[in-house]
Amino acid sequence: MTPIETVEYVAELARLKFSETEIEAFAEQFQGILSYIHTIEELDLEGVEPLTNITEMSNVFREDVVVPSLPLDEVLKNAPKHNESFFKVPKVL
């Protein structure tokens, strides 16, 4: 299948319409991508560890410790509307 036929086929699957100029441009880009992939395939990667993370860092989690916070009445005094221990807010939908 030629690059132009491939672009036309993928466009048909995606239900997209392209002009001839666009199809030719996409086919050229597609050829460039395939050429780059072939270049990568030719690389000797023997002994190269797979990359799982760009940085050498890993997640560092802290201990989850419950600490005292503001008293409920102090928190609710700043709310224009509240109901027992909840803020009342306007409906979004």
WOMO-V847140 format. One record per residue. N is the residue number from 1. OMEGA is omega in radians with two decimals (none if undefined). NEAR is the number of other C-alpha atoms within 8 Angstrom. D_LAST is the distance of its C-alpha to the last C-alpha in Angstrom with 1 decimal. Layout:
BEGIN
N_OMEGA_NEAR_D_LAST ; N_OMEGA_NEAR_D_LAST
END
This chain:
BEGIN
1_-3.14_4_50.4 ; 2_3.11_5_50.5 ; 3_3.13_10_47.7 ; 4_3.10_10_47.0 ; 5_3.12_8_46.8 ; 6_3.12_10_44.5 ; 7_3.12_11_42.1 ; 8_-3.14_9_42.2 ; 9_3.14_8_41.7 ; 10_3.11_8_38.6 ; 11_3.12_11_37.2 ; 12_3.11_9_37.8 ; 13_-3.12_7_36.1 ; 14_-3.12_6_33.0 ; 15_3.11_6_33.2 ; 16_3.09_7_33.9 ; 17_3.12_6_36.4 ; 18_3.04_8_38.6 ; 19_3.13_6_41.5 ; 20_3.12_6_45.0 ; 21_3.13_7_44.8 ; 22_3.13_8_41.6 ; 23_3.12_12_43.0 ; 24_3.13_9_46.1 ; 25_3.12_8_44.2 ; 26_3.12_10_42.1 ; 27_3.11_12_45.3 ; 28_3.10_9_47.0 ; 29_3.13_8_44.2 ; 30_3.10_9_44.2 ; 31_3.11_9_48.0 ; 32_3.12_8_47.6 ; 33_3.12_8_45.1 ; 34_3.11_8_47.5 ; 35_3.12_8_50.4 ; 36_3.12_8_48.7 ; 37_3.11_8_47.9 ; 38_3.09_8_51.6 ; 39_3.13_8_52.6 ; 40_3.14_7_50.6 ; 41_-3.10_6_52.0 ; 42_-3.12_6_55.5 ; 43_3.07_6_55.0 ; 44_-3.09_4_56.9 ; 45_3.12_5_54.4 ; 46_3.12_4_56.9 ; 47_3.12_4_56.4 ; 48_3.14_5_53.1 ; 49_3.08_4_50.5 ; 50_-3.13_4_47.1 ; 51_3.11_5_44.5 ; 52_-3.13_4_41.6 ; 53_-3.11_5_40.4 ; 54_3.14_5_41.0 ; 55_3.12_4_41.9 ; 56_-3.06_5_44.3 ; 57_3.01_4_41.9 ; 58_-3.12_4_40.2 ; 59_3.07_4_37.4 ; 60_-3.09_4_38.6 ; 61_3.08_4_36.7 ; 62_3.10_4_37.3 ; 63_3.12_4_37.8 ; 64_-3.08_4_34.8 ; 65_3.11_4_36.1 ; 66_3.12_4_34.4 ; 67_3.13_4_35.3 ; 68_3.10_4_34.8 ; 69_-3.11_4_31.8 ; 70_3.05_6_31.0 ; 71_-3.07_6_31.4 ; 72_-3.12_7_28.2 ; 73_3.10_6_29.1 ; 74_3.11_8_29.6 ; 75_-3.06_9_26.2 ; 76_-3.13_11_24.4 ; 77_3.12_7_26.5 ; 78_-3.11_6_24.6 ; 79_3.11_8_21.2 ; 80_3.12_5_20.4 ; 81_3.07_7_18.8 ; 82_3.14_10_19.7 ; 83_-3.07_7_20.5 ; 84_-3.09_4_23.6 ; 85_-3.09_7_23.1 ; 86_2.99_7_19.4 ; 87_3.01_9_17.4 ; 88_-3.13_7_14.8 ; 89_3.12_5_11.9 ; 90_3.08_4_9.1 ; 91_-3.12_4_5.7 ; 92_-3.11_3_3.8 ; 93_none_2_0.0
END
